[in-house]
Amino acid sequence: MKTIQRLALLFTLGFLISCGGKEEKKERVNYGKKPKVETKKEEPKSDVVPASKRITLDNKGVGKIKNLELSATIDNAMVERGAALFKTNCTACHKTNKRFIGPNPTGIMERRSPEWIMNMILDPKLMTEEDQCAKDLLIEFNGAAMANQNLTEQQARDILEYFRTLK
């Protein structure tokens, strides 16, 4: 009989211990003190246009291309060569349908001058050192510097002609 009483007592104590210890937190009453109210500071909305969307058609960039006249018609042979060059040299970082490691070249002719584009293709290091728009692009794309592909002026011009078809 004593064994049954001891087991019942142990069972009861075990039950009470397992149910205890979960006190609800009581709210403190601060007499005479103002309660702290957390407020979120709203970030000021920036009116700054990102470099990839900025229009700088008057900027010719820094480099050997000072003036470049484009014909009114697009040269399809140049477009084909430019598309092939773009595919082999540029698609690791640039996609024509979305933002990637580097900016999307679609619509670039509405944002940059032909001279700027050529100078960027031919000497991206010089451009990111001395051209403000190229510096801003470098910052916008997390410091991913454009690699110099050592293209000739004609190859860069072919890529530029290809860019004319990306709208």
Summary of the structure (lengths in Angstrom):
residues: 167
radius of gyration: 32.9
end to end distance: 93.7
largest distance: 109.8
contacts: 372
relative contact order: 0.16
helix: 43%
strand: 1%
